Amino acid sequence: MSSQPDDPRPVPPVEPALEDCCGNGCDPCIFDLHYAAMDRYRSELAAWEARHAQKAD
Protein backbone atom coordinates (compact mmCIF):
# COMPACT_ATOMS: atom_id res chain seq x y z
CA MET A 1 0.00 0.00 0.00
CA SER A 2 1.13 3.51 -0.78
CA SER A 3 1.72 6.02 2.00
CA GLN A 4 0.52 8.75 -0.38
CA PRO A 5 -2.96 10.18 0.23
CA ASP A 6 -5.60 9.45 -2.37
CA ASP A 7 -5.10 11.43 -5.55
CA PRO A 8 -8.29 11.06 -7.56
CA ARG A 9 -8.36 12.06 -11.22
CA PRO A 10 -9.92 15.52 -11.65
CA VAL A 11 -13.52 15.57 -12.82
CA PRO A 12 -14.56 17.97 -15.59
CA PRO A 13 -17.16 20.59 -14.73
CA VAL A 14 -20.70 20.01 -15.90
CA GLU A 15 -21.48 22.02 -19.02
CA PRO A 16 -24.51 24.26 -18.65
CA ALA A 17 -27.41 23.64 -21.01
CA LEU A 18 -28.27 26.30 -23.57
CA GLU A 19 -31.50 27.04 -21.72
CA ASP A 20 -29.51 27.75 -18.52
CA CYS A 21 -28.37 31.03 -20.10
CA CYS A 22 -30.80 33.90 -19.52
CA GLY A 23 -29.74 35.63 -22.74
CA ASN A 24 -29.37 39.04 -21.06
CA GLY A 25 -25.67 39.45 -21.85
CA CYS A 26 -24.50 38.87 -18.29
CA ASP A 27 -20.81 39.50 -17.62
CA PRO A 28 -19.70 36.92 -16.85
CA CYS A 29 -22.14 34.61 -18.57
CA ILE A 30 -22.52 31.08 -17.20
CA PHE A 31 -20.71 29.90 -20.32
CA ASP A 32 -17.78 32.22 -19.54
CA LEU A 33 -17.64 30.68 -16.08
CA HIS A 34 -17.76 27.20 -17.58
CA TYR A 35 -14.89 27.99 -19.99
CA ALA A 36 -12.81 29.24 -17.03
CA ALA A 37 -13.65 26.09 -15.07
CA MET A 38 -12.61 23.98 -18.08
CA ASP A 39 -9.27 25.80 -18.22
CA ARG A 40 -8.69 25.00 -14.53
CA TYR A 41 -9.76 21.40 -15.12
CA ARG A 42 -7.32 21.00 -18.03
CA SER A 43 -4.48 22.38 -15.88
CA GLU A 44 -5.40 20.12 -12.97
CA LEU A 45 -5.67 17.11 -15.29
CA ALA A 46 -2.27 17.79 -16.86
CA ALA A 47 -0.69 18.02 -13.39
CA TRP A 48 -2.46 14.83 -12.27
CA GLU A 49 -1.30 12.97 -15.39
CA ALA A 50 2.27 14.17 -14.81
CA ARG A 51 2.18 12.96 -11.19
CA HIS A 52 0.85 9.58 -12.20
CA ALA A 53 3.34 9.20 -15.04
CA GLN A 54 6.14 9.75 -12.50
CA LYS A 55 4.66 7.10 -10.20
CA ALA A 56 4.62 4.58 -13.05
CA ASP A 57 8.37 5.02 -13.68
PDB file of N, CA, C and O in Angstrom:
ATOM      1  N   MET A   1       0.837  -1.189   0.000  1.00  0.00           N
ATOM      2  CA  MET A   1       0.000   0.000   0.000  1.00  0.00           C
ATOM      3  C   MET A   1       0.877   1.246   0.000  1.00  0.00           C
ATOM      4  O   MET A   1       1.947   1.273   0.608  1.00  0.00           O
ATOM      5  N   SER A   2       0.408   2.257  -0.683  1.00  0.00           N
ATOM      6  CA  SER A   2       1.131   3.510  -0.779  1.00  0.00           C
ATOM      7  C   SER A   2       0.872   4.354   0.457  1.00  0.00           C
ATOM      8  O   SER A   2      -0.222   4.332   1.021  1.00  0.00           O
ATOM      9  N   SER A   3       1.899   5.104   0.875  1.00  0.00           N
ATOM     10  CA  SER A   3       1.721   6.016   2.000  1.00  0.00           C
ATOM     11  C   SER A   3       1.190   7.367   1.521  1.00  0.00           C
ATOM     12  O   SER A   3       0.905   8.250   2.329  1.00  0.00           O
ATOM     13  N   GLN A   4       1.060   7.521   0.200  1.00  0.00           N
ATOM     14  CA  GLN A   4       0.524   8.752  -0.380  1.00  0.00           C
ATOM     15  C   GLN A   4      -0.984   8.824  -0.145  1.00  0.00           C
ATOM     16  O   GLN A   4      -1.676   7.808  -0.198  1.00  0.00           O
ATOM     17  N   PRO A   5      -1.493  10.044   0.116  1.00  0.00           N
ATOM     18  CA  PRO A   5      -2.957  10.182   0.230  1.00  0.00           C
ATOM     19  C   PRO A   5      -3.607   9.936  -1.131  1.00  0.00           C
ATOM     20  O   PRO A   5      -2.949  10.006  -2.170  1.00  0.00           O
ATOM     21  N   ASP A   6      -4.883   9.654  -1.107  1.00  0.00           N
ATOM     22  CA  ASP A   6      -5.603   9.454  -2.368  1.00  0.00           C
ATOM     23  C   ASP A   6      -5.417  10.658  -3.277  1.00  0.00           C
ATOM     24  O   ASP A   6      -5.404  11.803  -2.825  1.00  0.00           O
ATOM     25  N   ASP A   7      -5.276  10.383  -4.541  1.00  0.00           N
ATOM     26  CA  ASP A   7      -5.098  11.433  -5.546  1.00  0.00           C
ATOM     27  C   ASP A   7      -6.035  11.132  -6.701  1.00  0.00           C
ATOM     28  O   ASP A   7      -5.603  10.659  -7.753  1.00  0.00           O
ATOM     29  N   PRO A   8      -7.334  11.408  -6.502  1.00  0.00           N
ATOM     30  CA  PRO A   8      -8.293  11.064  -7.563  1.00  0.00           C
ATOM     31  C   PRO A   8      -8.097  11.927  -8.809  1.00  0.00           C
ATOM     32  O   PRO A   8      -7.664  13.077  -8.734  1.00  0.00           O
ATOM     33  N   ARG A   9      -8.425  11.339  -9.939  1.00  0.00           N
ATOM     34  CA  ARG A   9      -8.363  12.056 -11.215  1.00  0.00           C
ATOM     35  C   ARG A   9      -9.366  13.213 -11.170  1.00  0.00           C
ATOM     36  O   ARG A   9     -10.497  13.026 -10.720  1.00  0.00           O
ATOM     37  N   PRO A  10      -8.969  14.404 -11.630  1.00  0.00           N
ATOM     38  CA  PRO A  10      -9.918  15.522 -11.648  1.00  0.00           C
ATOM     39  C   PRO A  10     -11.143  15.205 -12.498  1.00  0.00           C
ATOM     40  O   PRO A  10     -11.065  14.453 -13.470  1.00  0.00           O
ATOM     41  N   VAL A  11     -12.254  15.782 -12.122  1.00  0.00           N
ATOM     42  CA  VAL A  11     -13.516  15.570 -12.824  1.00  0.00           C
ATOM     43  C   VAL A  11     -13.873  16.862 -13.568  1.00  0.00           C
ATOM     44  O   VAL A  11     -13.834  17.944 -12.983  1.00  0.00           O
ATOM     45  N   PRO A  12     -14.221  16.750 -14.854  1.00  0.00           N
ATOM     46  CA  PRO A  12     -14.562  17.971 -15.591  1.00  0.00           C
ATOM     47  C   PRO A  12     -15.841  18.603 -15.063  1.00  0.00           C
ATOM     48  O   PRO A  12     -16.731  17.908 -14.571  1.00  0.00           O
ATOM     49  N   PRO A  13     -15.926  19.925 -15.168  1.00  0.00           N
ATOM     50  CA  PRO A  13     -17.158  20.593 -14.726  1.00  0.00           C
ATOM     51  C   PRO A  13     -18.314  20.251 -15.659  1.00  0.00           C
ATOM     52  O   PRO A  13     -18.116  19.950 -16.836  1.00  0.00           O
ATOM     53  N   VAL A  14     -19.498  20.301 -15.118  1.00  0.00           N
ATOM     54  CA  VAL A  14     -20.702  20.013 -15.903  1.00  0.00           C
ATOM     55  C   VAL A  14     -20.989  21.220 -16.798  1.00  0.00           C
ATOM     56  O   VAL A  14     -21.031  22.359 -16.333  1.00  0.00           O
ATOM     57  N   GLU A  15     -21.186  20.949 -18.082  1.00  0.00           N
ATOM     58  CA  GLU A  15     -21.482  22.021 -19.025  1.00  0.00           C
ATOM     59  C   GLU A  15     -22.925  22.472 -18.853  1.00  0.00           C
ATOM     60  O   GLU A  15     -23.835  21.645 -18.803  1.00  0.00           O
ATOM     61  N   PRO A  16     -23.136  23.789 -18.762  1.00  0.00           N
ATOM     62  CA  PRO A  16     -24.514  24.263 -18.647  1.00  0.00           C
ATOM     63  C   PRO A  16     -25.279  24.021 -19.945  1.00  0.00           C
ATOM     64  O   PRO A  16     -24.697  24.033 -21.030  1.00  0.00           O
ATOM     65  N   ALA A  17     -26.558  23.808 -19.828  1.00  0.00           N
ATOM     66  CA  ALA A  17     -27.414  23.642 -21.006  1.00  0.00           C
ATOM     67  C   ALA A  17     -27.684  25.012 -21.616  1.00  0.00           C
ATOM     68  O   ALA A  17     -27.613  26.032 -20.930  1.00  0.00           O
ATOM     69  N   LEU A  18     -27.989  25.027 -22.892  1.00  0.00           N
ATOM     70  CA  LEU A  18     -28.271  26.296 -23.566  1.00  0.00           C
ATOM     71  C   LEU A  18     -29.385  27.072 -22.860  1.00  0.00           C
ATOM     72  O   LEU A  18     -29.333  28.298 -22.760  1.00  0.00           O
ATOM     73  N   GLU A  19     -30.377  26.354 -22.381  1.00  0.00           N
ATOM     74  CA  GLU A  19     -31.499  27.037 -21.720  1.00  0.00           C
ATOM     75  C   GLU A  19     -31.137  27.553 -20.330  1.00  0.00           C
ATOM     76  O   GLU A  19     -31.936  28.267 -19.723  1.00  0.00           O
ATOM     77  N   ASP A  20     -29.957  27.214 -19.808  1.00  0.00           N
ATOM     78  CA  ASP A  20     -29.510  27.750 -18.521  1.00  0.00           C
ATOM     79  C   ASP A  20     -29.086  29.210 -18.639  1.00  0.00           C
ATOM     80  O   ASP A  20     -29.047  29.932 -17.643  1.00  0.00           O
ATOM     81  N   CYS A  21     -28.770  29.640 -19.855  1.00  0.00           N
ATOM     82  CA  CYS A  21     -28.370  31.027 -20.098  1.00  0.00           C
ATOM     83  C   CYS A  21     -29.632  31.881 -20.189  1.00  0.00           C
ATOM     84  O   CYS A  21     -30.596  31.512 -20.861  1.00  0.00           O
ATOM     85  N   CYS A  22     -29.614  33.027 -19.505  1.00  0.00           N
ATOM     86  CA  CYS A  22     -30.798  33.899 -19.522  1.00  0.00           C
ATOM     87  C   CYS A  22     -30.860  34.758 -20.780  1.00  0.00           C
ATOM     88  O   CYS A  22     -31.909  35.321 -21.093  1.00  0.00           O
ATOM     89  N   GLY A  23     -29.740  34.865 -21.508  1.00  0.00           N
ATOM     90  CA  GLY A  23     -29.737  35.629 -22.744  1.00  0.00           C
ATOM     91  C   GLY A  23     -29.688  37.133 -22.552  1.00  0.00           C
ATOM     92  O   GLY A  23     -29.919  37.878 -23.505  1.00  0.00           O
ATOM     93  N   ASN A  24     -29.393  37.601 -21.342  1.00  0.00           N
ATOM     94  CA  ASN A  24     -29.369  39.035 -21.058  1.00  0.00           C
ATOM     95  C   ASN A  24     -27.981  39.651 -21.184  1.00  0.00           C
ATOM     96  O   ASN A  24     -27.795  40.813 -20.824  1.00  0.00           O
ATOM     97  N   GLY A  25     -27.017  38.913 -21.679  1.00  0.00           N
ATOM     98  CA  GLY A  25     -25.673  39.454 -21.849  1.00  0.00           C
ATOM     99  C   GLY A  25     -24.924  39.640 -20.542  1.00  0.00           C
ATOM    100  O   GLY A  25     -24.125  40.567 -20.410  1.00  0.00           O
ATOM    101  N   CYS A  26     -25.172  38.780 -19.590  1.00  0.00           N
ATOM    102  CA  CYS A  26     -24.496  38.871 -18.295  1.00  0.00           C
ATOM    103  C   CYS A  26     -22.980  38.824 -18.484  1.00  0.00           C
ATOM    104  O   CYS A  26     -22.474  38.179 -19.402  1.00  0.00           O
ATOM    105  N   ASP A  27     -22.271  39.518 -17.599  1.00  0.00           N
ATOM    106  CA  ASP A  27     -20.815  39.505 -17.620  1.00  0.00           C
ATOM    107  C   ASP A  27     -20.333  39.221 -16.209  1.00  0.00           C
ATOM    108  O   ASP A  27     -20.337  40.130 -15.378  1.00  0.00           O
ATOM    109  N   PRO A  28     -19.921  38.013 -15.907  1.00  0.00           N
ATOM    110  CA  PRO A  28     -19.698  36.918 -16.854  1.00  0.00           C
ATOM    111  C   PRO A  28     -20.961  36.094 -17.062  1.00  0.00           C
ATOM    112  O   PRO A  28     -21.804  35.976 -16.173  1.00  0.00           O
ATOM    113  N   CYS A  29     -21.067  35.540 -18.231  1.00  0.00           N
ATOM    114  CA  CYS A  29     -22.138  34.608 -18.571  1.00  0.00           C
ATOM    115  C   CYS A  29     -21.805  33.247 -17.954  1.00  0.00           C
ATOM    116  O   CYS A  29     -20.640  32.972 -17.667  1.00  0.00           O
ATOM    117  N   ILE A  30     -22.799  32.405 -17.748  1.00  0.00           N
ATOM    118  CA  ILE A  30     -22.521  31.076 -17.199  1.00  0.00           C
ATOM    119  C   ILE A  30     -21.592  30.295 -18.109  1.00  0.00           C
ATOM    120  O   ILE A  30     -20.856  29.425 -17.643  1.00  0.00           O
ATOM    121  N   PHE A  31     -21.616  30.594 -19.404  1.00  0.00           N
ATOM    122  CA  PHE A  31     -20.712  29.897 -20.320  1.00  0.00           C
ATOM    123  C   PHE A  31     -19.281  30.399 -20.155  1.00  0.00           C
ATOM    124  O   PHE A  31     -18.337  29.624 -20.303  1.00  0.00           O
ATOM    125  N   ASP A  32     -19.106  31.691 -19.850  1.00  0.00           N
ATOM    126  CA  ASP A  32     -17.775  32.215 -19.541  1.00  0.00           C
ATOM    127  C   ASP A  32     -17.216  31.523 -18.299  1.00  0.00           C
ATOM    128  O   ASP A  32     -16.042  31.156 -18.257  1.00  0.00           O
ATOM    129  N   LEU A  33     -18.063  31.353 -17.300  1.00  0.00           N
ATOM    130  CA  LEU A  33     -17.638  30.676 -16.076  1.00  0.00           C
ATOM    131  C   LEU A  33     -17.278  29.217 -16.363  1.00  0.00           C
ATOM    132  O   LEU A  33     -16.321  28.682 -15.802  1.00  0.00           O
ATOM    133  N   HIS A  34     -18.048  28.587 -17.233  1.00  0.00           N
ATOM    134  CA  HIS A  34     -17.760  27.198 -17.582  1.00  0.00           C
ATOM    135  C   HIS A  34     -16.438  27.093 -18.322  1.00  0.00           C
ATOM    136  O   HIS A  34     -15.659  26.177 -18.055  1.00  0.00           O
ATOM    137  N   TYR A  35     -16.161  28.018 -19.257  1.00  0.00           N
ATOM    138  CA  TYR A  35     -14.888  27.992 -19.987  1.00  0.00           C
ATOM    139  C   TYR A  35     -13.716  28.162 -19.015  1.00  0.00           C
ATOM    140  O   TYR A  35     -12.690  27.498 -19.158  1.00  0.00           O
ATOM    141  N   ALA A  36     -13.867  29.043 -18.038  1.00  0.00           N
ATOM    142  CA  ALA A  36     -12.809  29.240 -17.032  1.00  0.00           C
ATOM    143  C   ALA A  36     -12.624  27.966 -16.201  1.00  0.00           C
ATOM    144  O   ALA A  36     -11.497  27.571 -15.902  1.00  0.00           O
ATOM    145  N   ALA A  37     -13.729  27.336 -15.836  1.00  0.00           N
ATOM    146  CA  ALA A  37     -13.652  26.091 -15.069  1.00  0.00           C
ATOM    147  C   ALA A  37     -12.987  24.991 -15.902  1.00  0.00           C
ATOM    148  O   ALA A  37     -12.235  24.178 -15.364  1.00  0.00           O
ATOM    149  N   MET A  38     -13.258  24.962 -17.206  1.00  0.00           N
ATOM    150  CA  MET A  38     -12.615  23.975 -18.083  1.00  0.00           C
ATOM    151  C   MET A  38     -11.114  24.219 -18.176  1.00  0.00           C
ATOM    152  O   MET A  38     -10.334  23.268 -18.213  1.00  0.00           O
ATOM    153  N   ASP A  39     -10.704  25.482 -18.215  1.00  0.00           N
ATOM    154  CA  ASP A  39      -9.270  25.796 -18.222  1.00  0.00           C
ATOM    155  C   ASP A  39      -8.603  25.279 -16.953  1.00  0.00           C
ATOM    156  O   ASP A  39      -7.528  24.681 -17.012  1.00  0.00           O
ATOM    157  N   ARG A  40      -9.241  25.508 -15.802  1.00  0.00           N
ATOM    158  CA  ARG A  40      -8.694  25.000 -14.526  1.00  0.00           C
ATOM    159  C   ARG A  40      -8.646  23.473 -14.552  1.00  0.00           C
ATOM    160  O   ARG A  40      -7.657  22.871 -14.132  1.00  0.00           O
ATOM    161  N   TYR A  41      -9.711  22.853 -15.045  1.00  0.00           N
ATOM    162  CA  TYR A  41      -9.759  21.396 -15.117  1.00  0.00           C
ATOM    163  C   TYR A  41      -8.615  20.856 -15.978  1.00  0.00           C
ATOM    164  O   TYR A  41      -7.945  19.900 -15.589  1.00  0.00           O
ATOM    165  N   ARG A  42      -8.391  21.463 -17.143  1.00  0.00           N
ATOM    166  CA  ARG A  42      -7.321  21.000 -18.027  1.00  0.00           C
ATOM    167  C   ARG A  42      -5.957  21.114 -17.348  1.00  0.00           C
ATOM    168  O   ARG A  42      -5.117  20.225 -17.489  1.00  0.00           O
ATOM    169  N   SER A  43      -5.735  22.201 -16.614  1.00  0.00           N
ATOM    170  CA  SER A  43      -4.476  22.376 -15.879  1.00  0.00           C
ATOM    171  C   SER A  43      -4.341  21.324 -14.782  1.00  0.00           C
ATOM    172  O   SER A  43      -3.281  20.719 -14.619  1.00  0.00           O
ATOM    173  N   GLU A  44      -5.414  21.112 -14.038  1.00  0.00           N
ATOM    174  CA  GLU A  44      -5.395  20.116 -12.966  1.00  0.00           C
ATOM    175  C   GLU A  44      -5.191  18.714 -13.532  1.00  0.00           C
ATOM    176  O   GLU A  44      -4.472  17.905 -12.945  1.00  0.00           O
ATOM    177  N   LEU A  45      -5.820  18.425 -14.664  1.00  0.00           N
ATOM    178  CA  LEU A  45      -5.675  17.110 -15.286  1.00  0.00           C
ATOM    179  C   LEU A  45      -4.243  16.894 -15.772  1.00  0.00           C
ATOM    180  O   LEU A  45      -3.686  15.812 -15.588  1.00  0.00           O
ATOM    181  N   ALA A  46      -3.646  17.904 -16.386  1.00  0.00           N
ATOM    182  CA  ALA A  46      -2.266  17.788 -16.856  1.00  0.00           C
ATOM    183  C   ALA A  46      -1.329  17.530 -15.683  1.00  0.00           C
ATOM    184  O   ALA A  46      -0.428  16.697 -15.785  1.00  0.00           O
ATOM    185  N   ALA A  47      -1.529  18.230 -14.574  1.00  0.00           N
ATOM    186  CA  ALA A  47      -0.693  18.018 -13.389  1.00  0.00           C
ATOM    187  C   ALA A  47      -0.907  16.623 -12.821  1.00  0.00           C
ATOM    188  O   ALA A  47       0.052  15.964 -12.418  1.00  0.00           O
ATOM    189  N   TRP A  48      -2.150  16.169 -12.787  1.00  0.00           N
ATOM    190  CA  TRP A  48      -2.458  14.834 -12.275  1.00  0.00           C
ATOM    191  C   TRP A  48      -1.793  13.766 -13.142  1.00  0.00           C
ATOM    192  O   TRP A  48      -1.193  12.820 -12.633  1.00  0.00           O
ATOM    193  N   GLU A  49      -1.913  13.937 -14.482  1.00  0.00           N
ATOM    194  CA  GLU A  49      -1.299  12.971 -15.395  1.00  0.00           C
ATOM    195  C   GLU A  49       0.213  12.946 -15.231  1.00  0.00           C
ATOM    196  O   GLU A  49       0.824  11.879 -15.294  1.00  0.00           O
ATOM    197  N   ALA A  50       0.823  14.106 -15.023  1.00  0.00           N
ATOM    198  CA  ALA A  50       2.272  14.165 -14.813  1.00  0.00           C
ATOM    199  C   ALA A  50       2.657  13.446 -13.525  1.00  0.00           C
ATOM    200  O   ALA A  50       3.644  12.710 -13.498  1.00  0.00           O
ATOM    201  N   ARG A  51       1.888  13.651 -12.457  1.00  0.00           N
ATOM    202  CA  ARG A  51       2.179  12.957 -11.192  1.00  0.00           C
ATOM    203  C   ARG A  51       2.080  11.462 -11.352  1.00  0.00           C
ATOM    204  O   ARG A  51       2.920  10.719 -10.843  1.00  0.00           O
ATOM    205  N   HIS A  52       1.069  11.019 -12.049  1.00  0.00           N
ATOM    206  CA  HIS A  52       0.854   9.584 -12.199  1.00  0.00           C
ATOM    207  C   HIS A  52       1.824   8.949 -13.185  1.00  0.00           C
ATOM    208  O   HIS A  52       2.118   7.759 -13.074  1.00  0.00           O
ATOM    209  N   ALA A  53       2.317   9.704 -14.129  1.00  0.00           N
ATOM    210  CA  ALA A  53       3.342   9.203 -15.043  1.00  0.00           C
ATOM    211  C   ALA A  53       4.634   8.977 -14.275  1.00  0.00           C
ATOM    212  O   ALA A  53       5.353   8.013 -14.535  1.00  0.00           O
ATOM    213  N   GLN A  54       4.933   9.868 -13.326  1.00  0.00           N
ATOM    214  CA  GLN A  54       6.141   9.745 -12.504  1.00  0.00           C
ATOM    215  C   GLN A  54       6.040   8.514 -11.595  1.00  0.00           C
ATOM    216  O   GLN A  54       7.032   7.821 -11.369  1.00  0.00           O
ATOM    217  N   LYS A  55       4.849   8.252 -11.082  1.00  0.00           N
ATOM    218  CA  LYS A  55       4.660   7.101 -10.199  1.00  0.00           C
ATOM    219  C   LYS A  55       4.844   5.788 -10.958  1.00  0.00           C
ATOM    220  O   LYS A  55       5.270   4.787 -10.380  1.00  0.00           O
ATOM    221  N   ALA A  56       4.523   5.793 -12.251  1.00  0.00           N
ATOM    222  CA  ALA A  56       4.620   4.577 -13.053  1.00  0.00           C
ATOM    223  C   ALA A  56       6.072   4.240 -13.403  1.00  0.00           C
ATOM    224  O   ALA A  56       6.389   3.093 -13.718  1.00  0.00           O
ATOM    225  N   ASP A  57       6.957   5.253 -13.345  1.00  0.00           N
ATOM    226  CA  ASP A  57       8.371   5.016 -13.683  1.00  0.00           C
ATOM    227  C   ASP A  57       9.099   4.234 -12.625  1.00  0.00           C
ATOM    228  O   ASP A  57      10.291   3.960 -12.770  1.00  0.00           O
TER     229      ASP A  57
END
